[in-house]
Amino acid sequence: KEYIKWMEKRLPNITFQSCKTIKEAVEKVDILITATPSSQALVFPEWVNKGTHITAVGACGPTMQELDATVFGKANKIYADSIDACVVNGDIHHAIEEKTITRKRITGELGQVIAGMVKGRENKDEITIIDLVGLGVQDAKVGNWFYKKYLKAK
Protein backbone atom coordinates (compact mmCIF):
# COMPACT_ATOMS: atom_id res chain seq x y z
CA LYS A 1 0.00 0.00 0.00
CA GLU A 2 2.89 2.36 0.69
CA TYR A 3 4.30 1.69 -2.77
CA ILE A 4 0.93 2.51 -4.35
CA LYS A 5 0.79 5.84 -2.49
CA TRP A 6 4.34 6.61 -3.56
CA MET A 7 3.58 5.84 -7.22
CA GLU A 8 0.28 7.77 -7.24
CA LYS A 9 2.14 10.90 -6.10
CA ARG A 10 4.60 10.54 -8.96
CA LEU A 11 2.08 9.54 -11.64
CA PRO A 12 -1.25 11.12 -10.65
CA ASN A 13 -2.96 10.31 -13.98
CA ILE A 14 -2.56 6.55 -13.46
CA THR A 15 -4.60 4.39 -11.10
CA PHE A 16 -2.62 1.90 -9.01
CA GLN A 17 -4.09 -0.91 -6.95
CA SER A 18 -2.87 -4.09 -5.33
CA CYS A 19 -4.15 -7.51 -6.37
CA LYS A 20 -4.08 -10.85 -4.62
CA THR A 21 -3.46 -12.97 -7.73
CA ILE A 22 -1.83 -12.63 -11.12
CA LYS A 23 -5.18 -13.43 -12.74
CA GLU A 24 -6.87 -10.56 -10.90
CA ALA A 25 -4.12 -8.17 -11.95
CA VAL A 26 -4.19 -9.19 -15.62
CA GLU A 27 -7.98 -8.98 -15.88
CA LYS A 28 -8.01 -5.39 -14.56
CA VAL A 29 -5.35 -3.68 -16.66
CA ASP A 30 -5.11 -1.98 -20.04
CA ILE A 31 -1.31 -2.21 -20.08
CA LEU A 32 0.46 -5.26 -18.65
CA ILE A 33 4.23 -5.28 -18.17
CA THR A 34 5.75 -8.58 -17.11
CA ALA A 35 9.26 -8.52 -15.69
CA THR A 36 9.90 -11.78 -13.86
CA PRO A 37 12.57 -14.51 -14.01
CA SER A 38 9.85 -17.16 -14.44
CA SER A 39 10.50 -20.45 -16.18
CA GLN A 40 6.79 -21.18 -16.58
CA ALA A 41 3.79 -19.33 -17.97
CA LEU A 42 2.18 -16.83 -15.60
CA VAL A 43 -0.34 -15.14 -17.93
CA PHE A 44 -3.08 -17.01 -19.79
CA PRO A 45 -5.27 -15.91 -22.73
CA GLU A 46 -8.62 -16.14 -20.95
CA TRP A 47 -7.40 -13.41 -18.55
CA VAL A 48 -6.46 -10.94 -21.33
CA ASN A 49 -9.24 -8.52 -22.31
CA LYS A 50 -9.68 -6.83 -25.67
CA GLY A 51 -7.65 -3.66 -25.91
CA THR A 52 -4.87 -4.93 -23.65
CA HIS A 53 -1.25 -4.20 -24.48
CA ILE A 54 1.35 -6.61 -23.07
CA THR A 55 5.03 -5.79 -22.78
CA ALA A 56 6.89 -9.00 -21.89
CA VAL A 57 10.32 -8.09 -20.54
CA GLY A 58 11.42 -10.82 -18.14
CA ALA A 59 11.79 -13.91 -20.31
CA CYS A 60 15.13 -13.21 -21.94
CA GLY A 61 16.44 -16.75 -22.37
CA PRO A 62 15.21 -19.97 -24.00
CA THR A 63 14.14 -21.55 -20.69
CA MET A 64 12.33 -18.46 -19.40
CA GLN A 65 8.61 -17.82 -19.97
CA GLU A 66 5.97 -15.40 -18.66
CA LEU A 67 3.17 -15.67 -21.24
CA ASP A 68 1.43 -18.92 -22.06
CA ALA A 69 2.11 -19.63 -25.73
CA THR A 70 -1.61 -19.44 -26.50
CA VAL A 71 -1.71 -15.76 -25.47
CA PHE A 72 -0.01 -15.03 -28.80
CA GLY A 73 -2.88 -16.70 -30.64
CA LYS A 74 -5.25 -14.16 -29.10
CA ALA A 75 -3.11 -11.15 -30.09
CA ASN A 76 -3.96 -8.98 -33.08
CA LYS A 77 -0.38 -7.77 -33.40
CA ILE A 78 2.90 -9.15 -32.14
CA TYR A 79 6.14 -7.17 -31.98
CA ALA A 80 9.70 -7.90 -30.89
CA ASP A 81 12.72 -5.80 -30.01
CA SER A 82 14.65 -8.13 -32.33
CA ILE A 83 12.80 -10.84 -34.24
CA ASP A 84 15.99 -12.87 -34.63
CA ALA A 85 16.62 -12.78 -30.87
CA CYS A 86 13.00 -13.47 -29.90
CA VAL A 87 12.59 -16.59 -32.03
CA VAL A 88 15.33 -18.29 -29.97
CA ASN A 89 14.64 -16.70 -26.56
CA GLY A 90 11.70 -15.81 -24.36
CA ASP A 91 7.98 -15.88 -24.93
CA ILE A 92 7.86 -15.70 -28.74
CA HIS A 93 10.32 -18.62 -28.77
CA HIS A 94 7.86 -20.74 -26.75
CA ALA A 95 4.90 -19.74 -28.95
CA ILE A 96 6.82 -20.81 -32.06
CA GLU A 97 8.06 -24.03 -30.43
CA GLU A 98 4.48 -24.92 -29.45
CA LYS A 99 3.27 -23.98 -32.95
CA THR A 100 0.86 -21.33 -31.67
CA ILE A 101 2.42 -18.88 -34.14
CA THR A 102 5.06 -18.85 -36.85
CA ARG A 103 7.78 -16.28 -37.38
CA LYS A 104 5.65 -14.76 -40.17
CA ARG A 105 2.93 -13.93 -37.62
CA ILE A 106 5.25 -11.37 -35.95
CA THR A 107 4.06 -7.95 -37.11
CA GLY A 108 7.46 -6.27 -36.86
CA GLU A 109 10.17 -4.88 -34.65
CA LEU A 110 9.89 -2.05 -32.17
CA GLY A 111 12.26 0.13 -34.17
CA GLN A 112 10.05 -0.30 -37.23
CA VAL A 113 6.98 0.85 -35.30
CA ILE A 114 8.76 3.90 -33.91
CA ALA A 115 10.09 4.77 -37.39
CA GLY A 116 6.59 4.45 -38.86
CA MET A 117 7.59 1.52 -41.09
CA VAL A 118 5.15 -0.88 -39.41
CA LYS A 119 1.76 0.01 -37.97
CA GLY A 120 1.18 -0.13 -34.25
CA ARG A 121 -2.22 -0.35 -32.61
CA GLU A 122 -4.94 0.72 -35.03
CA ASN A 123 -7.96 0.57 -32.74
CA LYS A 124 -8.76 0.45 -29.04
CA ASP A 125 -9.88 -3.19 -29.13
CA GLU A 126 -6.68 -4.69 -30.52
CA ILE A 127 -4.61 -6.91 -28.27
CA THR A 128 -0.95 -6.14 -28.83
CA ILE A 129 2.13 -7.88 -27.46
CA ILE A 130 5.76 -6.88 -27.58
CA ASP A 131 8.42 -9.34 -26.48
CA LEU A 132 11.63 -7.67 -25.34
CA VAL A 133 14.58 -9.98 -24.76
CA GLY A 134 17.41 -7.59 -24.23
CA LEU A 135 17.91 -4.40 -26.18
CA GLY A 136 18.06 -2.13 -23.12
CA VAL A 137 17.78 1.19 -24.93
CA GLN A 138 14.57 0.02 -26.54
CA ASP A 139 13.18 -1.20 -23.21
CA ALA A 140 13.29 2.34 -21.81
CA LYS A 141 11.98 3.90 -25.01
CA VAL A 142 9.02 1.52 -25.38
CA GLY A 143 7.74 2.24 -21.89
CA ASN A 144 7.76 5.97 -22.58
CA TRP A 145 6.22 5.53 -26.03
CA PHE A 146 3.29 3.43 -24.81
CA TYR A 147 2.72 5.73 -21.83
CA LYS A 148 2.39 8.73 -24.18
CA LYS A 149 0.05 6.78 -26.48
CA TYR A 150 -2.06 5.80 -23.48
CA LEU A 151 -2.33 9.41 -22.29
CA LYS A 152 -3.38 10.60 -25.76
CA ALA A 153 -6.08 7.94 -25.95
CA LYS A 154 -7.69 8.95 -22.66
FENRA-V321353 format. One line per field, one symbol per residue. ss: DSSP state (H for helix, E for strand, C for the rest). phi: phi as a letter, one per 20 degrees, with the letter a starting at -180 (. if undefined). psi: psi as a letter, one per 20 degrees, with the letter a starting at -180 (. if undefined). Layout:
ss=???
phi=???
psi=???
This chain:
ss=CHHHHHHHHHCCCCCCCCCCCHHHHHHHCCEEEECCCCEEEEECHHHCCCCCEEEECCCCCCCCEEECCCHHHHCCEEEECCHHHHCCCHHHHHHHHCCCCCHHHCCEEHHHHHCCCCCCCCCCCCCEEEECCCCHHHHHHHHHHHHHHHHHHC
phi=.ffffffffecfededbececfgffffddecdddbcefdbfddcffeeegnfdddedfedcfeebddggffffefebccbfbggfffdcmffgfffgemfcdgffffrdggffffnecfegdbfefecccdddqegffgfffffffffffffff
psi=hhggggghhhmijppqqqqhrgggggiiqhppopmrkqjqphpqhiipqqipppoohhnjrhiqphpqhihhhiqhqprqgoghhhiiqbggghhghjkhrrhhiphaqghhghijhpqbpiriiqpqpppojkngghggghggghgggghhh.
